[in-house]
Amino acid sequence: MYSEEHLYSIALRECNLIGDINFHKLVRTFGSAKKAWLNAKKEYKKLDGFGYRMVADIGNPEHLKFAENELAFCERNNIIINLRHFGDLPELLNECNDAPAILYQKGNFDDTNQRISMVGTRNMTSYGQQFLTDFFEETHSCNYISVSGLALGIDKEVHEQSLQKEIPTAAVLAHGFHMIYPSKNRKLSEKILEEGGALFTEFNSSRKPDRENFIQRNRIVAGLSPSTIVVETAFGGGSVSTATFANQYNREVFALPGKITDKQSQGCNQLIYQNKAACISTIKDLIDDLGLKKPKVKMDELFSRSEISIQLTEYQQLIFNLISEHPSISLDEIIEKTDLASHKILPVILDLELLGKVKSLSGRQFITI
């Protein structure tokens, strides 16, 4: 089930001063975790920015013994060990420069499905709960995976609502698989696996849910998805860090606004004010922005009907074709390619939007529908 490379990867990652980024440098330089383990100490000068102190702990037999025990633990508990340098990580997470060198997994995760990360405060209000109820009601027939952090409050509600609506859900933990924190969510974690979902963690079985682990966990929550929704959070709440990671990864961030006097909405309002998150105005608009599509329901037609063809004008056809051939094209690029002034182009684009042919994005960019 596991290879020699899994053994040396766990041992190498356990060494002092060898975090994810240094791990990647070692593997890129030496070709594998095993070769890094055997050669880094005597050939550390090959490594840019490495001194002897950085590699002093590599080769420590205690780490190799720990790795042997960790492999046995994983085998007993049906844990998948994903290695980044083997290309095992989910594709979007692998794009992040600080992605984990090792990602432990229980359960199933279909990397071809769309993902939506949803996070928020442990002190959920009825406002946040109602938003989630309405969101999952509207998207229950859509094909996606929800991602959250298995904490109390918003995270728990995301996982539970997903299960109720038969939407696959994935939880990212801030500790090893030897425990579930908070313990109140143990049954929920088991239900996630029973219903075909997944649990992820970058932490081995020696790691407890220390405070700093939750910030590390949040980067994986953000990294797994193209979009993150912040439901409720106070100033400086942990969910703000998730939004920050998502912004750094050039992912979409949405935040649910609330009253400025409501503590659990103040963090969301601040994200919106600082242009770090798009404001959620309606659930319908949010679903459109996320690109979620409901499966088409086949119905027998009682009456035959003919398609009504809309005849576009010369300029409409020209600009429609241009947007179709260049998705997310900007207004400046349209001006450059057509030699038309903006005051002539904008009314044409508006007509195309009203006809349901074109959709405008942020930054004056356009796509065809």
Protein Blocks (a to p, Z undefined) as FASTA:
>chain_A
ZZfklmmmmmmmmpghiafklmmmmmmmnopaklmmmmmmmmmmmpghiafklmmmgopa
klmmmmmmmmmmmmmnopacddfklopacfklmmpmkbcfbdcdedjddfkbccdddddd
fkbcfklmmmmmmmmmmmmmpccddddehighjlmmmmmmmmmnopacddddfbdfkbcc
dfklmmmmmmmmmnopacddfbdfkbccdfklmmmmmmmmmmmpmbdcdfbdcehiaklm
mmmmmmmnopacddddddfklmklmmmmmmmmnopaccdfbfklmmmmnopacddddddd
fbdcddddddddfklmmmmmmmmmmghiafklmmmmnopafklmmmmmmmmmmnopaccd
ehiiacdZZ
